[in-house]
């Protein structure tokens, strides 16, 4: 009688199963023993909801080629002709006090000179008054000339803005560099404005239909006038909200 625990030599032996393609799972770690210090803090991974994926623009940030907040939003990036005219008028208004003093000097001279209605001869009634009037006229003319040089040449050459351009938020720059021209080249540009006055001031009107809104002087000097947004003053900004 054969032993039932022994394999039958006449029965075919099945081959062993093939090895698995995946490694066996790692052994499970034992649970941490309980602690009397309270529950253990487990950090939560940061959420990615609402965050832009790689290569996508963030919320509130302009894409390439779009104007940023506070920049000129018109399709034409050059300052409008009306803005340039308004800036020039404002620069002229600044000279009105000097003109007033200038005419006061003429009034002082006229009050100290008499004209004979018959012969037309003029006589001086008070020579010191006439001299004072001449001094007032000369001082007013010199101060007005110096202020104009500082505002239109020196200041505009260094910053690209006269006071009128600053108030109108426009700026004169070199088209090739994008920077102010400097006092010397700004003075040459002022002389080139004489060409704008030829033929009924057509050069001053040229920006109305020019693609770059340039006058003849701008084309000669390769300059353009562009918008210059005002930078908000953050020195008097309200304090931030208190945090908890």
Secondary structure, 3 states (H helix, E strand, C coil): CCCCCCCCCCCCCCCCCCCCCCCCCCCCCCCCCCCCCCCCCCCCCCCCCCCCCCCCCCCCCCCCCCCCCCCCCCCCCECCHHHHHHHHHHHHHCCHHHHHHHHHHHHHHHHCEEECCCCCCEEECCHHHHHHHHHHHHHHHHHHHHHHHHHHHHHHHHHCCCHHHHHCCEEEEECCCCCCCCHHHHHHHHHHHHHHCHHHHHHHHHHHCCCCCCCHHHHHHCEEEEECCCCCCCCCCCCCCCCC
